[in-house]
């Protein structure tokens, strides 16, 4: 098939450091190419891919200090996609609802994976108007706020099986990997480690929007917690050792997480996950097998004390069974073929 992948321009594909959506687009694109499909990737010019790269900005917008209007490059990219749409069997968008008016006018086979949170009141009017746009959820839980959306399927994220190394024997610390923000609850991870009297390593990005929160709410905890090491943002090359060395990944979220890529990254290393029962967590974690699902800090502390009871090899096996990039690509290919066949029937 001839497939277009349309990525956000804020980060490169794959991102140099943090960036879940762009990382998933990369894994999917490379798997489709490996399966013999003709794939074109619309993304920033500093992206790396075995597909045909259509550069829609010289570099990722987050790393370009000259960019003042991030919306403009995305509009220009949509113009290019619209001009070339007839050369593809299907268009796969990863830019939320930005393209809906254009796609509705073109009427070409397309689908959109919604990567973010959907419990925002402003989205209701968008999906009331564009309920015929075919969209894919990354977890069943993600759909709840928008029952009127045109859901095609749920496709869980996947990783290349050789991306992260299995680690049969951890070191003596717990890990937190992600962003410093109120909904990610780094403070809960610090409290869990404090009660366990166990080391905690935090590899986290601090966005400009969360800098004040970090300085006011998290930095004082770091200063008074000698058992906590704040590493900062890490790249892909450091994840195997960071996650694989942990006794468990702490995932104490306080929001409806649409997926949580870090959970399957930890599982790929054989590292169990201790996660709060929010959003996608019950779909991703097999309680008592790949980790523990908890509701309170007290329960998290109890689960962390029992994490050595879990088989790290079984954690890795569950990752290979459910969350590889091949599994993800096969699920999307079924949708592409369905959309293309529907278009041929309509024609």
N, C-alpha and C positions, 0 to 999 in steps of 0.2 A: 504494500500500500504506500501511497504518497501522503505523508503526514506532516502537518505543520504544528510545531510546539511554540506557543507564544508565552514568553516568560515576563515577569516584572523586570524592570530595569534598575531597581534600587541596588541589587547585588548582582555580581557576575554569576554565571552558571558553569561550574559550581561556585558557591561563594568562597571568598578567601578565608573567612572565619565563620561568624554566626550567619544563619540564613536558612531556615527550614524549607520554605517553598522552593527556592532556587536549587537547593540540594536534591529535593525530590524530582524536580524537572530534569536535572542532570542524570540521575539514576534511571529514570524512565526513558529518556532520550537515548542514552547509551545502550540500554537493553534492547530497544526497538531496532537500533542500527545493527546490533549483534545478531538479531533474529532475521536480518536481511531486508528490512524495510527502508524505504527512501524517505529520510527525515530531514526537514529543514527547521532549524532553531532560530527564532526571532528573539534576540537577547542583546545584552551589552557587548561591546566590541572586545572586552577583555575576558570573555567567556572562552572555555576550552571544551571542544566537543569533536566527536568523530562524525557528527551530522554536518550538513551544510549550514554554516553560520551566516545569518543575515544580521549584520551589526546595526543596531538601532540607536546606539549612543556610543561615543568613543570609549567610555569606561563606565563601570557601575556608578550610579548616581550618588551613592553614599560616600564614595571615595573621591568624588569630583568636587572640589571646593568652589568651582566657578558656577555650579548649578544653583539657580535661585527658584526656578519653576520646574519641579519634577513632573508636573502634569503634561507639559508640552512635548517632551520626547515620547511619552506614551501615545499621545494623539497622533504624532507623526508615524509611529510604528503601526498604529491601526490603519492609517492611510495606506501603508505599504502592504499590509496583509490583505486589505480590501482589493487593492489593485492586482494582487497575485492569487486571489482565492481560488480561481478556476483551475489552477495547476495542481491542486491537492484533492485527495479523496476526502479528507476530513481535516478540520481545524480544531486544535485542542488548546483552549485558552486557560491561563493560570493567573489572570489579572482581575479577578472578581467580576463585577457587573459592568466595567467600563465600556466594553464592546457591545453591550446588548442592543442599543439602537442600530448600530451598523450591521450586526449579524442578523437582526430581524429584517432589515431592508434587503440584505444580500440573499438570505435564505439558503445558504450553502450548508452542507452537513457540518455540524460543529457541536462541541460540548465544552463545558467549563467545570473544572475542578475548583470547588470553593475551599480554600485552605485556611481561612480565618474564622473568627468567632462571628456568629450570626444573631446573637441576642441583643442587637442594637435596634432601637425603635425606628431609626431612619430607614432601615432596610425594608420595613413592611410595605411601604408604598412602591418601592422598586419592584418587589416580587409580586405585588398585586397587579402591576402593569405588565410585567414580563414573566408571568407564570408559565408561558409556553417555551421559555428558553431551557434547553436540556442541561441540567446541572448534575454534578457528581459530588457526593459527600465523602469525607475521609473517615467518618465514623457515623453510625446510626444516631448517636447522641447529638451530633452536630445539627441534625435536621430539625430538632424539636421547635425552635422558635419560628420556622418558616414552613409550615405544612403546605402552604399554597405554592411553593416552588415546584418547578418541573423536574422532580427527582428521577434520574435514570437508574442509579445504582449507588451503592457504597463500595468504594475501593480503598482498602487500607494501604498505607504506605509500605514500601519495601526497600531493602538495602542490598547491594551486591554481597553475596555470601563471603567473599574474600576481602571485603573492605576493612573489617575489624577482626583482630585476632582473638581466638578463644583463649581464656586465661583460667586454667584449672585451679590455680592456687592464688588467692588474693593476698594483699598486704593487710595491714591493720588500720584501715581508715574507711570512713564513709564518704560518698561523693555527692556533690550537687553540681549539675551542669545545665546552663541555660542563660536566662536573663535575670538581672536584678530589677524586680518590679513588684508592686503590691500583690498582684494575683499569683505570682510564682512562690511567694512566701519563703524567701531565704531565711527570714527570722525564725520560722518554724523548724527549718533544718538545723539551725544553730541551737535551738532549744532542745531538740531531740538528741543531738550529739552531747550537749551539756549534761543532760540527765543520764546518758549512758557513760559519761566520763570517757568518751571515745574521740579520737581525732576526726576532724571533718575538713575536707578540701573542697573549696568552692571555685569552680571555673565558670565565670559568668561575665557577660557583656553588660555594660551600663550605658544605655541609650541617653541621649541628651534630655529626652522627656522625663527620664527617671533619675537624673543626677541629683536633684534636690532630695528625693526620697532616699536615695542611697546615702547621702551625706547626713541626713537627719535621723534616719531610722536604722540603717544597717551598719554604717561605719562605727557608731558607738558600741554596737554589739561586738564587732570585730576587735575593737580596741580592748574590750574587757573579757575576751574569750581566748586565752592562750592556746586552747586546743584546736582553734580554727585557723586555717591557712587560706587566704584569699589569693588565688592565682591570677584571676582576670580572664579575659577572653582567650580561648585556645583554638587552634586550627585542627583540620581533619587528621593531620599526622600525629597529633598528640593524644587523640581520643582512645586508641587501643590501650596505651599504658595507663592513662588516667582512669578510664572506666573499668578496664580489666583488673587493675590493682585494688579496686574498691571491694569491701565486703558486701556493700549494697549501694544502689543509687537511691537517694532520698528525693521523692517527687511530691512534696507537700502542697500541691496547688490549691488555690482557693477561687477557682473560676471554672466555667464549662469548657475545659480544654478540648479543642476539636480533634486532636490526635495525640501529639506528644512524641515527636520523633526520637527524642533522647531515650525513651523507654525501650524501643527496639534496638537502639544502638547499644545500650547496656546489655540487653539480652543476647546480642550477637557476640559479646565478650564473655557470656556465661554469667554475668553479674545480675543477681536478683534485684527487683525493684520494690521499694516500699512506697506506695502511692495512696493518696487520699481519694476517696470515692467521689470523684467529680468528672463530668464530661465523659470522655472516651475511656477512662481508666478501666471500668469493668469489661470492656470489649477487648482490651489489649493485654491485660494481665490475667493470667490463670492463677487464681488465688491458691496458695499452697504449692504451686508448681514453679511459676516464674517469678514469684514474689508474694507480697501480702497487700491486700486492699484494706485500708483502715479509715476510720471516721474521725479520730481524735489524736492529739499528740500522745496521750497515754497509750492508746493502742499502737501507735507507731513505735514508741519506745519498746513495748513488749514484743512487737514483730521484729524489730532490729536485733533484739537479744536472741531471737530464734533463727536468724537468717542462715546460720551455719547448718541447719537441718535440711536445707534445700540443696538439691544436686545441681551444681553448675553445668554439668553436661546436659541434664534435662532442660535447663533454661536455654542452652544453645540449640538443642534439638527442636524446641518449640519455635524458636526464631526461624530455623531452616524450614520448618513445616508451614509457617504462616506468613512470614514477613520478608521474603526475598524479593529482589527487584524483578526476577523472572515471573514470580507469582503476580506481582503488580502489573507488569506489562501484559501478561496473558489476559488479565481481567479487563484492561483497557482495550485490548485488541478486539475482544468480543463486542464491546460497545461501539468501537469504530466500524466494525463490519455491519452491525445492526443499523447504525445511522446511514451508512453508505447504501445498504440494501433498501432501506426505507425511502431514500432519495430516488433510487432507480425506479422503485414502484410508483412513486408520485409522478416521475417524469413519464 
